[in-house]
Amino acid sequence: MSPKTTTLDSGLRVVSYEMPQLQTTSLGIWVKAGARNESAAQNGIAHYLEHMAFKGTSRRSALQIAEEIEDVGGEINASTSMEMTAYYARVLKDDAPLAIDILSDIILDPKFDKDELERERGVILQEIAASIDTPDDLVFDLAQRAAYPDHALGRPILGSAEAVKGYNGEAIAAYRDQHYAAPSILVSAAGAIEHERLVDLAQSALSSLPTTAGPKWDNANYGGGVHLVKKPLEQTHVVLCFQAPGYLSKDIYALQVLSGVLGGGMSSRLFQEVREKRGLCYSIFAYASAYEDTGLLNVYAATGSQETGELVDVVSDQLRSIASSVTEEEIKRARSQLKAGLMMSLESSSARANQIARQMLIHNRVVSPEEIIKKIDAVDVAAISKLASGLFERARPSLGAVGDLSGLSPYDDIAAEFA
């Protein structure tokens, strides 16, 4: 089976991947708009909209939305990221029309009832408070803020408590009306679904979408710097990150392989050097985060306050040396991890629907697993060395840390290691 795509006259795109061996369908509506589309005064509003979509429409109350999908044994959820918002469901194959009807209803016609708005405001404020109270959540927001100061990418997706307290239904609806248009929206499904049937359902349910695309987001400007929060914790949580290619770059696969070599598993350099050889921490890993025009290579670790300085020094040494010392064996292992992760995920209809949706919104085409594997296999020692040199030589890192900061070296001293 191959994915099938259709673009309607409105600009709405439909993509599907039929998995006839299944009895279920995973489907959803993906919007190429998220926290990155917000102004500073709107921080958190995309996430608030996602919550309010489930709080009632002209046709359904919040309870009825939940009851209708669960009456048929289905599941429904949504998520907001920097550049996308997704509303999705998983149902038995005969209930796909119901799922599309509910998903389109909550996107096109949320009521923004005042009582529901106030209740959900409380829920989101608790979500923000929980994030602030969770150091291994907060530290990622701090590092992101240091990387992209005064830019939407540097602000938390949840928003600030102060901002969330000020939003009303009109403000949330205005954001939706500005960014939820047919050319920016895609219907994706995988599982027991025929493409022509999905196209008919999407065309019928979403015909009222506006046809003029919303404004484009601002270009990202990487800054680099430091944001620290002192808290009385047993451990100090640290994220060190560096400017990296975005997902449209030809180097995106090399970036993923590099993050795997550095901290993708128990055999990775950082795990072996920092945890296994020195016992400096329990958890350490590296990961790549990519956006349309920029990205980050990140390292996270948590350790005791007295070990923080040594841990950061060892991590810095490993980052600076990787360009000249990476081996083909390490790269082969990281490539295998990426390829296995890809193929394992494709056995899930939900993961497949999400993957083809993201690919269509990013590339305007579905990238086959074979093409992805070919590009992963093309990453070699020379590619990793070149990329690592560009990332870690004459670089300005971004640093976020939470906890007892007494053992953490000054930011300027850490940055000087990469100058």
Residue pairs with C-beta under 8 A, 6 or more apart in sequence:
1 17
1 18
1 19
1 20
2 17
2 368
3 15
3 16
3 17
3 356
3 366
4 15
4 16
4 17
4 18
4 195
5 13
5 14
5 15
5 360
5 365
5 366
6 13
6 14
6 15
6 195
6 199
7 13
7 14
8 14
8 182
8 199
8 202
8 203
10 182
10 183
10 206
10 207
10 209
10 211
11 181
11 182
11 183
11 211
11 213
12 182
12 183
12 185
12 186
12 187
12 202
12 203
12 206
12 209
13 185
13 186
13 187
13 360
14 186
14 187
14 188
14 195
14 198
14 199
14 202
15 186
15 187
15 188
15 189
15 356
15 357
15 360
15 366
16 188
16 189
16 190
16 193
16 194
16 195
16 198
16 356
17 189
17 190
17 352
17 353
17 356
18 190
18 191
18 192
18 193
18 194
18 195
19 190
19 191
19 192
19 349
19 352
20 192
22 93
22 191
22 192
22 349
23 92
23 93
23 192
24 90
24 91
24 92
24 93
24 191
24 192
24 349
25 90
25 91
25 92
25 93
25 95
25 96
25 99
25 189
25 190
25 191
25 192
25 193
25 349
26 88
26 89
26 90
26 189
26 190
26 191
26 348
26 349
26 350
26 352
26 353
27 88
27 89
27 90
27 91
27 96
27 99
27 100
27 103
27 187
27 188
27 189
27 190
27 191
27 193
27 198
27 353
28 86
28 87
28 88
28 89
28 103
28 187
28 188
28 189
28 353
28 354
28 357
29 86
29 87
29 88
29 103
29 104
29 107
29 185
29 186
29 187
29 206
30 84
30 85
30 86
30 87
30 185
30 186
30 187
30 188
30 357
30 358
30 361
31 84
31 85
31 86
31 87
31 107
31 179
31 180
31 184
31 185
32 83
32 84
32 184
32 185
32 186
32 361
33 46
33 83
33 84
33 85
33 179
33 180
33 184
33 214
34 46
34 80
34 81
34 82
34 83
34 84
34 85
34 157
35 43
35 44
35 46
35 47
35 80
35 81
35 82
35 152
35 155
35 156
35 157
36 82
36 83
36 152
36 153
36 217
36 291
37 46
37 152
37 175
37 179
37 214
37 215
37 217
38 44
38 45
38 46
38 152
38 155
38 175
39 152
40 150
40 152
40 155
41 163
42 163
42 171
42 175
43 152
43 155
43 156
43 159
43 160
43 163
44 124
44 156
44 157
44 158
44 159
44 160
44 163
44 164
44 167
45 159
45 163
45 167
45 171
45 172
45 175
46 80
46 85
46 157
46 175
47 80
47 124
47 157
47 158
47 159
48 120
48 121
48 124
48 159
48 164
48 167
48 172
49 85
49 110
49 172
49 175
49 176
50 78
50 79
50 80
50 85
50 87
51 120
51 123
51 124
52 110
52 112
52 116
52 117
52 120
52 169
52 172
53 78
53 87
53 106
53 107
53 110
54 62
54 65
54 66
54 76
54 78
54 106
55 62
55 110
55 111
55 112
55 113
55 116
55 117
55 119
55 120
56 62
56 65
56 110
56 111
56 113
56 116
57 65
57 105
57 106
57 109
57 110
57 111
58 109
58 111
59 105
59 109
60 68
60 102
60 105
62 116
65 76
65 102
65 106
66 76
68 98
68 102
69 75
69 76
69 89
69 91
69 98
69 99
69 102
72 91
72 92
72 95
72 98
73 91
73 92
74 89
74 90
74 91
74 92
74 95
74 98
74 99
75 89
75 90
75 91
76 87
76 88
76 89
76 99
76 102
76 103
77 87
77 88
77 89
78 85
78 86
78 87
78 88
79 85
79 86
80 157
81 157
82 152
82 153
82 157
82 291
83 217
83 291
83 292
84 358
84 361
86 354
86 357
87 103
87 106
87 107
88 103
88 350
88 353
88 354
89 99
89 102
89 103
90 349
90 350
91 98
91 99
93 191
93 192
93 193
96 189
96 193
96 197
96 198
96 201
97 201
100 187
100 198
100 201
100 202
100 205
101 205
103 205
104 205
104 206
107 180
108 206
108 208
108 209
110 173
110 176
112 169
112 170
112 172
112 173
113 169
114 169
117 168
117 169
117 172
121 164
121 165
121 167
124 158
124 159
124 164
125 161
125 164
125 165
127 158
128 156
128 158
128 159
128 160
128 161
128 164
129 161
130 137
131 137
131 138
131 141
131 156
131 158
132 138
135 231
135 233
135 235
135 237
135 302
135 402
135 403
136 237
136 300
136 302
138 229
138 237
138 402
139 237
139 238
139 239
139 300
139 400
139 401
139 402
140 239
140 298
140 300
140 400
141 156
141 400
142 227
142 228
142 229
142 239
142 400
142 401
142 402
143 227
143 239
143 240
143 241
143 298
143 398
143 399
143 400
144 153
144 154
144 156
144 296
144 398
144 400
145 154
145 155
145 227
145 400
146 154
146 223
146 224
146 225
146 226
146 227
146 398
146 399
146 400
147 153
147 154
147 222
147 223
147 224
147 241
147 243
147 296
147 398
148 154
148 220
148 221
148 222
148 223
149 223
149 225
150 223
151 218
151 220
151 221
152 217
152 218
153 220
153 291
153 294
154 223
158 164
177 210
178 214
178 215
179 214
179 215
180 209
180 210
180 214
181 209
181 210
181 211
181 212
181 213
181 214
182 206
182 209
182 210
182 211
183 211
183 212
183 213
184 213
184 214
185 206
185 209
186 357
186 360
186 361
187 198
187 202
187 206
188 353
188 354
188 356
188 357
188 360
189 198
189 353
190 349
190 350
190 352
190 353
190 356
191 349
191 352
191 353
219 293
220 291
220 293
220 294
222 243
222 294
223 396
223 398
224 243
224 395
224 396
224 397
224 398
224 415
225 396
225 398
225 399
225 411
226 398
226 399
226 400
226 401
226 411
227 399
227 400
228 399
228 400
228 401
228 402
228 405
228 408
229 401
229 402
230 403
230 404
230 405
231 402
231 403
231 404
232 404
233 402
233 403
233 404
234 304
234 403
235 302
235 303
235 304
235 305
235 403
236 302
236 303
236 304
236 305
236 308
236 401
236 402
236 403
236 404
236 405
236 407
236 408
237 300
237 301
237 302
237 401
237 402
237 403
238 300
238 301
238 302
238 303
238 308
238 311
238 312
238 399
238 400
238 401
238 408
239 298
239 299
239 300
239 399
239 400
239 401
240 298
240 299
240 312
240 315
240 316
240 397
240 398
240 399
240 414
241 296
241 297
241 298
241 299
241 397
241 398
241 399
242 296
242 297
242 319
242 391
242 392
242 395
242 397
242 398
242 418
243 294
243 295
243 296
243 391
243 395
243 396
244 255
244 288
244 290
244 294
244 295
244 296
244 297
244 391
245 251
245 252
245 255
245 290
245 294
245 295
245 387
246 252
246 290
246 291
246 292
246 293
246 294
246 295
247 290
247 291
247 292
247 295
247 362
248 292
248 293
248 362
249 255
249 295
251 383
251 387
252 290
252 295
253 338
253 372
253 375
253 376
253 378
253 379
254 379
254 383
254 384
254 387
255 288
255 290
255 295
255 297
255 387
256 288
256 338
256 376
257 331
257 334
257 335
257 338
257 376
257 379
257 383
257 384
258 288
258 297
258 322
258 334
258 384
258 387
258 388
258 391
259 286
259 287
259 288
259 297
259 298
260 268
260 286
260 333
260 334
260 335
260 337
260 338
261 268
261 269
261 322
261 326
261 330
261 331
261 333
261 334
261 384
262 268
262 269
262 270
262 286
262 297
262 299
262 318
262 319
262 322
263 269
263 270
263 271
263 284
263 285
263 286
263 287
263 299
264 285
264 286
264 334
264 337
265 271
265 337
266 272
267 333
268 285
268 286
268 334
269 318
269 322
269 330
270 284
270 285
270 286
270 299
270 301
270 315
270 318
271 284
271 285
273 314
273 318
274 280
274 281
274 284
274 301
274 311
274 314
274 315
274 318
275 281
275 282
275 284
278 310
278 314
280 301
280 303
280 307
280 310
280 311
280 314
281 301
281 302
281 303
281 307
281 311
282 302
283 300
283 301
283 302
284 299
284 300
284 301
284 315
285 299
285 300
285 301
286 297
286 298
286 299
286 300
287 298
287 300
288 295
288 296
288 297
288 298
289 295
289 296
289 298
290 296
292 362
296 398
297 391
299 315
299 319
301 311
301 315
302 403
303 311
304 407
305 403
305 404
305 405
305 406
305 407
305 408
306 407
307 407
308 401
308 405
308 407
308 408
309 407
309 408
309 409
312 408
312 409
312 414
313 409
316 414
316 417
316 418
319 388
319 391
319 392
319 418
320 392
320 393
320 417
320 418
322 384
322 388
322 392
323 384
323 385
323 386
323 388
323 389
323 392
323 393
324 385
326 381
326 384
326 385
326 388
327 381
328 380
328 381
331 379
331 380
331 381
331 384
335 376
335 377
335 379
338 376
339 373
339 376
339 377
342 369
342 372
342 373
343 369
345 351
345 352
345 355
346 352
346 355
346 369
356 366
359 365
359 366
359 367
360 366
392 418
393 418
394 418
394 419
395 418
396 415
396 418
397 414
397 415
397 418
399 411
399 414
401 408
